[in-house]
């Protein structure tokens, strides 16, 4: 125990939201120091990383045959172990400015539906990238702590964490998850739906980055303040030459309908499975949205409209998970209560 305290004094402990779309890093005493896309670019011949994060995302869809761009996380879990390890090494080194001489303690946010095998893969990747101790916290719990919900109280707190790969819906009371449901629908599925819709309707092929931009600019889940149509450029599938078209907000809402309905259904199922005493608290306190998907315009209005329960969107929903994990760096007793497994 004494040795652990000495090590802790010399290391910069980290909290990491290892997301499908973005990885955020929080350093004890400094706050969020890194927010970059979860992308790694490798050379095919040497398997050496060329770029990670922002620089790597700029290369998505634009690499020559000798270079491959990988998104190592899929549906909130590791799809490519080696690429994840390289990505974590990069983020840990960047956080420590390559100066720290003691391995950090690391807290990682993971989806609530994660299996034992997936948990082990995350822990192994983090240990391999230089961590001293690794703790895993379920993302809805971390998000609830990050937005300031009183998770230790004997009352119901409902959180909907919409990430890049998964949507986690959970009811939390007394430092534990009473009921949770995770679906593999998030920002990535929404981007795929936009790409498929434009391909089907306009015979136009667009890339992931363009689809994401469309979602951010004119995407919505419910008719709100109208937005101007957006010009979209891609490759015509009939002629094979570049073409530009105009798409409207209504069309993108139609494209996103399936993903949004799945999220809404998950919220409804969770409400149906919540014990009555906690349901009463949720009606009073409302449902809190977190994650990047919470920024989809009109989503809060749609959920409120369909459930009759107030919906709250925090100021910066995207950083809720990493802030929650970061707060746990100073509260070891609470961390041991809420962590999935400690080593």
Residue pairs with C-beta under 8 A, 6 or more apart in sequence:
7 102
7 103
7 132
8 105
10 100
10 101
10 102
11 100
11 102
11 103
11 104
11 105
11 132
12 27
12 28
12 29
12 30
12 95
12 96
12 100
12 104
13 27
13 28
13 104
13 105
13 106
13 107
13 329
14 25
14 26
14 27
14 28
14 92
14 95
14 104
14 105
14 106
14 107
14 131
14 329
15 25
15 26
15 28
15 106
15 107
15 108
15 109
15 322
15 325
15 326
15 328
15 329
16 23
16 24
16 25
16 26
16 88
16 91
16 106
16 107
16 108
16 109
16 126
16 322
16 325
17 23
17 24
17 108
17 109
17 139
17 142
17 319
17 321
17 322
17 325
18 38
18 73
18 84
18 88
18 108
18 109
18 110
18 122
19 38
19 73
19 76
19 163
19 164
19 165
19 321
20 38
20 71
20 73
20 74
20 75
20 76
20 163
20 164
20 165
20 166
20 186
20 187
20 188
21 37
21 38
21 163
21 164
21 165
21 186
21 187
21 188
21 292
22 35
22 36
22 37
22 38
22 164
22 292
22 318
23 34
23 35
23 36
23 37
23 38
23 53
23 87
23 91
24 32
24 34
24 35
24 318
24 319
24 321
24 322
25 32
25 33
25 34
25 35
25 91
25 92
25 94
25 95
25 322
26 32
26 33
26 322
26 323
26 325
26 326
26 329
27 33
27 95
27 326
28 326
28 329
28 330
31 326
32 319
32 322
32 323
32 326
33 95
34 91
34 94
34 95
35 318
35 319
36 52
36 53
36 54
36 57
36 91
37 53
37 54
37 56
37 57
38 71
38 72
38 73
38 87
38 164
39 52
39 53
39 56
39 57
39 59
39 60
39 69
39 70
39 71
40 49
40 51
40 52
40 56
40 69
40 70
40 72
40 83
40 86
40 87
41 49
41 50
41 51
41 52
41 55
41 56
41 59
41 63
41 67
41 68
41 69
41 70
42 48
42 49
42 50
42 67
42 68
42 70
42 83
42 86
43 50
43 66
43 67
44 65
44 66
44 67
44 68
45 66
47 82
49 86
49 90
50 56
50 59
50 67
51 59
52 86
52 87
52 90
52 91
53 87
53 90
53 91
56 69
57 209
59 67
59 69
60 69
60 207
60 208
60 209
61 69
61 207
61 208
61 209
63 69
70 80
70 83
71 79
72 78
72 79
72 80
72 81
72 83
72 84
72 87
73 79
73 84
73 164
73 165
74 165
75 111
75 165
75 166
75 184
76 110
76 111
76 114
76 139
76 163
76 164
76 165
76 166
76 182
76 184
76 186
77 110
77 111
77 114
77 118
77 121
77 122
77 165
78 84
78 118
78 121
78 122
78 125
81 121
81 124
81 125
84 125
85 125
85 128
85 129
88 125
88 126
88 128
88 129
89 129
89 130
92 104
92 106
92 129
92 130
92 131
96 104
102 132
103 130
103 131
103 132
104 130
104 131
104 132
105 131
105 132
105 133
105 134
105 135
105 329
106 126
106 131
106 132
106 133
106 134
106 135
107 134
107 135
107 136
107 137
107 325
107 326
107 328
107 329
107 335
107 339
108 122
108 126
108 134
108 135
108 136
108 137
108 325
109 136
109 137
109 138
109 139
109 142
109 143
109 321
109 322
109 324
109 325
110 118
110 119
110 122
110 136
110 137
110 138
110 139
110 340
111 138
111 139
111 163
111 165
111 166
111 168
111 182
112 138
112 139
112 140
112 141
112 168
112 170
112 177
112 180
112 181
112 182
113 166
113 168
113 180
113 182
114 122
114 136
114 138
114 340
119 136
119 340
119 341
122 134
122 136
123 134
123 136
123 343
126 134
127 134
133 342
133 343
134 343
135 328
135 335
135 339
135 340
135 342
136 339
136 340
136 341
137 324
137 325
137 328
137 335
137 338
137 339
137 340
138 168
138 170
138 177
138 180
138 338
138 340
139 161
139 163
139 166
139 168
139 321
140 159
140 161
140 168
140 169
140 170
140 172
140 177
140 180
141 151
141 170
141 172
141 177
141 324
141 338
142 320
142 321
142 322
142 324
142 325
142 328
143 159
143 161
143 168
143 288
143 290
143 291
143 320
143 321
143 324
144 151
144 157
144 159
144 170
144 172
144 288
144 290
144 324
145 151
145 323
145 324
145 327
145 328
145 338
146 290
146 319
146 320
146 321
146 322
146 323
146 324
146 325
146 326
146 327
147 159
147 288
147 290
147 314
147 317
147 320
147 323
147 324
149 157
149 159
149 172
149 288
150 157
151 157
151 172
151 173
151 175
151 338
152 174
152 175
152 334
153 173
153 174
154 173
154 174
155 173
155 278
155 281
155 285
156 171
156 172
156 173
156 178
156 274
156 275
156 277
156 278
156 279
156 280
156 281
156 282
156 285
157 171
157 172
157 173
157 281
157 282
157 285
157 288
158 169
158 170
158 171
158 172
158 270
158 271
158 274
158 282
158 285
158 286
158 287
158 288
158 309
159 168
159 169
159 170
159 172
159 287
159 288
159 289
159 290
160 167
160 168
160 169
160 263
160 267
160 287
160 288
160 289
160 290
160 291
160 294
160 303
161 167
161 168
161 169
161 170
161 290
161 291
161 320
161 321
162 186
162 187
162 263
162 289
162 290
162 291
162 292
162 293
162 294
162 296
162 299
163 186
163 187
163 291
163 292
163 293
163 321
164 186
164 187
164 188
164 292
165 184
165 186
165 187
165 188
166 182
166 183
166 184
166 185
166 186
167 182
167 183
167 185
167 186
167 262
167 263
167 266
167 291
167 293
168 180
168 181
168 182
169 180
169 181
169 182
169 266
169 267
169 269
169 270
170 177
170 178
170 179
170 180
170 181
170 270
171 177
171 178
171 179
171 180
171 270
171 274
171 278
171 282
172 178
173 278
175 334
175 337
175 338
176 337
176 338
178 274
178 275
178 278
179 270
179 273
179 274
180 270
181 266
181 269
181 270
181 273
183 262
183 263
183 266
185 259
185 262
185 263
186 291
186 292
186 293
187 212
187 215
187 292
187 293
189 259
190 215
190 219
190 256
190 259
190 293
190 296
191 208
191 211
191 212
191 215
192 211
193 255
193 256
193 258
193 259
194 206
194 211
194 214
194 215
194 219
194 252
194 255
194 256
195 205
195 206
195 207
195 208
195 211
196 255
197 251
197 252
197 254
197 255
198 204
198 206
198 211
198 232
198 234
198 245
198 247
198 255
199 205
199 206
199 237
201 251
202 245
203 236
203 237
203 238
204 232
204 234
204 235
204 236
204 237
204 243
204 245
205 234
205 235
205 236
205 237
206 214
206 232
206 233
206 234
207 234
210 232
210 233
210 234
214 230
214 232
214 247
214 252
215 252
215 256
215 296
216 295
217 227
217 230
218 227
218 228
218 229
218 230
218 247
218 248
218 249
218 252
219 249
219 252
219 253
219 256
219 296
219 297
220 227
220 249
220 252
220 253
220 256
220 296
220 297
220 298
221 253
221 256
221 260
221 296
221 297
221 298
221 299
221 301
221 302
222 253
222 297
222 298
222 299
222 301
222 302
222 305
223 250
223 253
223 298
224 297
224 298
224 301
226 249
227 249
229 246
229 247
229 248
229 249
230 246
230 247
231 244
231 245
231 246
232 244
232 245
232 246
232 247
233 242
233 243
233 244
234 242
234 243
234 245
235 241
235 242
235 243
236 242
236 243
256 296
260 296
260 299
260 302
263 293
263 299
264 302
264 303
264 306
267 287
267 303
267 307
268 306
268 307
271 279
271 282
271 307
271 309
274 282
282 309
283 309
285 310
286 309
286 310
286 311
286 312
287 303
287 307
287 309
287 310
287 311
287 312
288 311
288 312
288 313
288 314
289 299
289 300
289 303
289 311
289 312
289 313
289 314
289 317
290 314
290 317
290 320
290 321
291 317
291 318
291 320
291 321
292 317
292 318
293 299
294 300
294 313
294 314
294 317
294 318
295 313
295 317
295 318
300 311
300 312
300 313
301 311
303 309
303 311
304 310
304 311
314 320
328 334
328 335
328 338
328 339
329 335
335 342
336 342
